[in-house]
Amino acid sequence: MSASLLRRGLELLEAPGRGRALPGVQRDRDGPRAVDAARRKKRGREPMRNKATIKGRVVKSAIEEYHKKKVVNHMRENLKYMLKGRIVASRAITEQVLAQNRGRKSKDQPPKKAAKKKPEGTVFTEEDFRKFEREYFGRP
């Protein structure tokens, strides 16, 4: 849309008592050189921004970043939630669920429990030892 069409549309929408155009629109009628001069003046009034920064970068607050990355301890809420439930599954069902969720890889398998060795009892009795002593050493 050209500037002249825009200007005519604004004139139609103006209140009936107003006959003047906006100051910014009027400046365009002076010609391109006047517009450039006005831009240069405006640019001179503003403080020079640092051109070495990335466009659109926002400076972040170190405190906000710290609070974002701060570790939150959820232990109390988790304990309340866990202790709230009254239903406890039986051990067999728990083992079945754990077995279903386990993968087939060896790292997913629980360590196998070593079977307890029963102390080996001797086959010989005290009477057999005494008999052997008598025969071998010759003592009565």
DOBAMI-524476 format. One record per residue (C-alpha): x, y, z; residue in three letters. Coordinates in steps of 0.02 Angstrom, whole numbers, plus 50000, padded with zeros to 5 digits. Last residue first. Layout:
BEGIN
XYZALA
...
END
This chain:
BEGIN
521984502453668PRO
523344511053571ARG
524074502953416GLY
524304519153320PHE
523384513553164TYR
522144500553231GLU
521724509153394ARG
521584526353315GLU
520474519553177PHE
519284512053306LYS
519244528353401ARG
518854537753240PHE
517454525553195ASP
516664527453367GLU
516664546353349GLU
515634544553190THR
516204544853011PHE
515214552252868VAL
515654569652922THR
514404583552907GLY
514594596452771GLU
514054613552825PRO
512624618252710LYS
513134630052574LYS
512014645052552LYS
511464647152373ALA
512194662552294ALA
510894675452249LYS
510894680252068LYS
511164698652032PRO
509614706751957PRO
509484706451768GLN
509474722951674ASP
511364722951644LYS
511214705451570SER
510064711651434LYS
508334704051421ARG
507454719151495GLY
506544719551661ARG
504814727051665ASN
503934710251662GLN
505054703151800ALA
504704718251911LEU
502834716051888VAL
502954697451933GLN
504034700952086GLU
502764713552150THR
501344701352119ILE
502234687752219ALA
502664699852361ARG
500854704852386SER
500314722152339ALA
500074735252474VAL
498484745552480ILE
498534759552610ARG
499214773652502GLY
499664789852593LYS
501414783852638LEU
501994784952457MET
501234802152426TYR
501874809452589LYS
503594802152554LEU
503624809452379ASN
503114826652443GLU
504484826152575ARG
505824819652454MET
505544832652319HIS
507224841252341ASN
507434855052211VAL
509104857252126VAL
509434875352076LYS
509534877451888LYS
508104889851874LYS
508564898752037HIS
510344901251977TYR
509774907851809GLU
508624920251896GLU
510064926052008ILE
511234928051860ALA
509984939451773SER
509934937151588LYS
510364950951465VAL
509204949551316VAL
509904947151143ARG
508864954151001GLY
510334956850884LYS
511944949850952ILE
513074962651031THR
514534971350946ALA
513404985250884LYS
513294993151056ASN
511915005951049ARG
512295024151019MET
511235035251130PRO
509745042551038GLU
509775061050991ARG
510905058850839GLY
509755045650763ARG
508305057750772LYS
509305071150683LYS
509855058850548ARG
508065053050523ARG
507465071050506ALA
508815074450378ALA
508315058950278ASP
506485064450279VAL
506965081850224ALA
507945074750079ARG
506515063550023PRO
505275077650002GLY
504315089650110ASP
502735079350089ARG
503415065650204ASP
503455077750351ARG
501575079550342GLN
501335061150382VAL
502355062450542GLY
501435078250595PRO
499735069850570LEU
498605078150444ALA
497635093850478ARG
495795096150442GLY
495055091150608ARG
493265095850645GLY
492495080850552PRO
493485067450649ALA
494745058550539GLU
494335041850458LEU
494245048950282LEU
495885058350306GLU
496725042350368LEU
496175033050212GLY
496855047150102ARG
498545046250192ARG
498635027350171LEU
498275028949987LEU
499645042149971SER
500905031750068ALA
500715016849952SER
500005000050000MET
END
